Amino acid sequence: MNKNKNSFYKGKLFENIACKYLINKGYKIISKNLYSRFGEIDILATKDKKLIIIEVKGGKFRYQNINKNKLNKIINTFLHKENKIYNNMNSFDAIQIDLIFIDEKNNIEHIQNIIE
C-alpha cells in the first residue's frame, strides 16, 4: 500500500475513534468529511446548542500542520458550506472549533473552542 493510501486509512481510523469518543461525551455527529475547494472539515457535531467544527489529527506527528493557514481553510470550508450544512443556523447559540489529537496508543486529547 502506498504512503498516501495508508495515511488516508489511518486518518479515517482516527476520525472514527474521535466520533465514538464524541458520541460517548454526548455530542451528536451531523456530518463527516465535508469537502470544499478550500479544504475539509473532519467532523461537524452539536452539543449544548453549539455547532462544533472538529479537526482530528493522529499519530506521532499529530501536532504538525495545525496553524493559521489550516484554521483559515477550515473556516472558509464552513463558510462555503454553511447553507448546505444545516438548515437552521439560528438554532445555535455559538459556533466553535475543537481539536482532537489521538496518539499511537489511541489516547485522546480534546481541546475545545480553540478560537475565542
C-alpha positions as CSV (number, residue, x, y, z in Angstrom):
1,M,0.0,0.0,0.0
2,N,1.4,3.4,-0.9
3,K,2.0,6.1,1.7
4,N,-0.9,8.3,0.7
5,K,-3.4,5.5,0.8
6,N,-2.0,4.3,4.1
7,S,-2.3,7.9,5.5
8,F,-5.9,8.1,4.2
9,Y,-6.9,4.9,6.0
10,K,-5.2,6.0,9.2
11,G,-7.0,9.3,9.0
12,K,-10.3,7.6,8.7
13,L,-9.4,5.3,11.6
14,F,-8.6,8.4,13.8
15,E,-11.8,10.1,12.7
16,N,-13.9,7.0,13.7
17,I,-12.2,6.9,17.1
18,A,-12.9,10.6,17.5
19,C,-16.6,10.1,16.6
20,K,-17.0,7.3,19.1
21,Y,-15.4,9.5,21.8
22,L,-17.6,12.4,21.0
23,I,-20.8,10.3,21.0
24,N,-19.8,8.9,24.4
25,K,-19.4,12.6,25.6
26,G,-22.9,13.5,24.5
27,Y,-22.2,15.1,21.1
28,K,-24.4,14.5,18.1
29,I,-22.5,13.9,14.9
30,I,-24.1,15.8,12.0
31,S,-21.6,15.1,9.2
32,K,-18.1,13.8,8.5
33,N,-15.6,14.8,5.8
34,L,-17.2,17.9,4.3
35,Y,-15.1,19.0,1.4
36,S,-14.9,22.3,-0.5
37,R,-12.4,23.9,-2.8
38,F,-10.9,25.5,0.3
39,G,-10.3,22.3,2.4
40,E,-12.1,19.8,4.6
41,I,-14.0,19.7,7.9
42,D,-13.3,16.3,9.5
43,I,-16.4,16.2,11.8
44,L,-19.3,18.5,12.4
45,A,-21.2,18.0,15.6
46,T,-23.6,19.6,18.0
47,K,-23.8,19.8,21.8
48,D,-25.4,22.2,24.2
49,K,-26.9,24.4,21.4
50,K,-23.4,24.8,19.9
51,L,-22.4,23.9,16.4
52,I,-18.9,22.4,16.7
53,I,-16.3,22.0,13.9
54,I,-13.8,19.3,14.9
55,E,-10.3,18.8,13.3
56,V,-8.8,15.4,14.0
57,K,-5.1,14.7,14.0
58,G,-3.5,11.4,14.9
59,G,-0.3,9.5,15.1
60,K,3.2,10.5,16.2
61,F,3.2,13.9,14.5
62,R,-0.3,14.9,15.4
63,Y,0.6,18.4,16.4
64,Q,2.0,19.3,13.0
65,N,0.0,21.3,10.5
66,I,-2.3,23.0,13.0
67,N,-1.5,26.6,12.1
68,K,-3.3,29.7,10.9
69,N,-3.4,28.5,7.3
70,K,-5.1,25.3,8.3
71,L,-7.6,27.1,10.5
72,N,-8.4,29.5,7.7
73,K,-9.1,26.5,5.4
74,I,-11.5,25.0,8.0
75,I,-13.3,28.4,8.4
76,N,-13.5,29.0,4.7
77,T,-14.9,25.5,4.1
78,F,-17.5,26.1,6.8
79,L,-18.5,29.5,5.3
80,H,-18.7,27.9,1.8
81,K,-20.8,25.0,3.0
82,E,-22.8,26.8,5.7
83,N,-26.2,26.9,4.0
84,K,-25.8,23.3,2.9
85,I,-24.6,22.1,6.3
86,Y,-27.5,23.0,8.4
87,N,-30.9,24.5,7.5
88,N,-31.4,26.4,10.7
89,M,-28.2,28.1,11.9
90,N,-30.3,30.3,14.2
91,S,-30.9,27.4,16.5
92,F,-27.3,27.5,17.8
93,D,-26.1,29.9,20.5
94,A,-22.5,29.5,19.3
95,I,-20.1,28.0,16.7
96,Q,-16.8,26.7,17.9
97,I,-13.7,24.9,16.5
98,D,-12.3,22.0,18.5
99,L,-9.2,19.9,18.0
100,I,-8.9,16.2,18.8
101,F,-5.4,14.7,18.9
102,I,-5.1,10.9,19.0
103,D,-1.7,9.3,19.7
104,E,-0.3,5.9,18.6
105,K,-1.9,4.2,21.6
106,N,-5.3,5.8,20.8
107,N,-5.2,8.2,23.8
108,I,-7.4,11.2,23.1
109,E,-6.7,14.9,23.8
110,H,-9.7,17.1,23.2
111,I,-9.0,20.9,23.1
112,Q,-12.3,22.8,23.0
113,N,-13.0,26.2,21.4
114,I,-9.5,26.9,20.1
115,I,-10.6,30.3,18.7
116,E,-12.3,32.6,21.2
